[in-house]
Amino acid sequence: MRSVRVRESPAVFDRGPAAALATWLITLLGAYVAGLFAATLRQRFGSIAIWVAILGLVVLITAVAALIGYLDAWPQVGNWVGRVGPFGLALWSIPLEIVAAVATHLVLRRTPA
């Protein structure tokens, strides 16, 4: 059985080591911002807020997937993901990370010490 090693994935290194490093750093930044957002929600509103946020995210992802399926656009989505590659997907995630960071900041400003 052959093991999968993501760090040696040719798709990640297609654009060179600098792009691979940027891809990993952007991904780690996204994980950090998501964790900070969850911690901020819990501190401000309690544990139920995290579950509400997770449920909302699941509903949103399901709705987007249903819309893509309804429009029979999965081949176009697959082609786009294949065309932009891991580095492009990481770059496309930056606006989402910025929105999450701003939302975290806005909630954190109102959180009591």
Buried (B, 14 or more C-beta within 10 A) or exposed (E): EEEEEEEEEEEBBEBEEEBBEBBBEBBEBBEEBBEBBBEBBBBBBEEEBBEEBEEEEEEEEEEEEEEEEEEEEEEEEEEEEEEEBBBBBBBEBEEEBEEBBEBBEEBBEEEEE
